[in-house]
Amino acid sequence: MKVSTNLFFDRASNQLGTVQSSLSKTQEQLSTGKQITKPSDEPDKASLVTRLESELARQKKLPRHAGFGGNQIEQPGNGLAQRQRCHVPHQRTDGAGQQ
């Protein structure tokens, strides 16, 4: 079987193109510091990253919202805070009223 020089050249060119593409992708990952530079690189991992980022953003808001709710209850002019103070049952320590 006779193998032509053109066949060797075509294969070498294709392999060189593949290696050059891989090198370019690796250089982009190194320069950005990210393993996934485009969502099309790995769609499943990109969607996971998006979900995790949105969950982190949601959790960062939680302490702020919890503090806001606590402040609303504890404000002196708030009727709920006043009712809570008025309806606290007094416990007797002398044993009277126990069954």
Secondary structure in CASP SS format (residue, H / E / C, confidence):
PFRMAT SS
TARGET T0000
AUTHOR 0000-0000-0000
METHOD secondary structure of the structure
MODEL  1
M C 1.00
K C 1.00
V C 1.00
S C 1.00
T H 1.00
N H 1.00
L H 1.00
F H 1.00
F H 1.00
D H 1.00
R H 1.00
A H 1.00
S H 1.00
N H 1.00
Q H 1.00
L H 1.00
G H 1.00
T H 1.00
V H 1.00
Q H 1.00
S H 1.00
S H 1.00
L H 1.00
S H 1.00
K H 1.00
T H 1.00
Q H 1.00
E H 1.00
Q H 1.00
L H 1.00
S H 1.00
T H 1.00
G C 1.00
K C 1.00
Q C 1.00
I C 1.00
T C 1.00
K C 1.00
P C 1.00
S C 1.00
D C 1.00
E C 1.00
P H 1.00
D H 1.00
K H 1.00
A H 1.00
S H 1.00
L H 1.00
V H 1.00
T H 1.00
R H 1.00
L H 1.00
E H 1.00
S H 1.00
E H 1.00
L H 1.00
A H 1.00
R H 1.00
Q H 1.00
K H 1.00
K H 1.00
L H 1.00
P H 1.00
R H 1.00
H H 1.00
A H 1.00
G H 1.00
F H 1.00
G H 1.00
G H 1.00
N H 1.00
Q H 1.00
I H 1.00
E H 1.00
Q C 1.00
P C 1.00
G C 1.00
N C 1.00
G H 1.00
L H 1.00
A H 1.00
Q H 1.00
R H 1.00
Q H 1.00
R H 1.00
C H 1.00
H C 1.00
V C 1.00
P C 1.00
H C 1.00
Q C 1.00
R C 1.00
T C 1.00
D C 1.00
G C 1.00
A C 1.00
G C 1.00
Q C 1.00
Q C 1.00
END
